[in-house]
């Protein structure tokens, strides 16, 4: 795994979505780019019912084709300057995948729901500061 120097500008990442891609591949690529953030995917949008998100996590070894509800090929360009809200909306709107971004805070992971308007870069830097 590459160590990213957070003082240098973070590059963009393009994830091409196709039916054979595994969920864990997206999670790993995202974590390499943003080491103080993580993403989880869910079988239903989190706002659709009161069931605990923990019960709705998509098994990471499944393919995207097995999980998504919108069946079309395409890609999402992830940049440090997009907000958490934008990233989550793109996965939901374009591919029908519900996801949540979490920020590291010491030894725990916090949902970024209150700070969804922050960029991924801001979230990652905050996670680094809270974990030092």
Secondary structure, DSSP 4 states (H G I P E B T S, - for coil): -PPP-TTSPPPPEEEEE-TT-BHHHHHHHHHHH-TTEEEEEESS-TTS-SS-GGGGBPPTTSBHHHH-SS---EEEEE-TTSBHHHHHHHHHHHH--EEEEEEEETTEEEE-GGGTTSBHHHHHHHHHHHH-
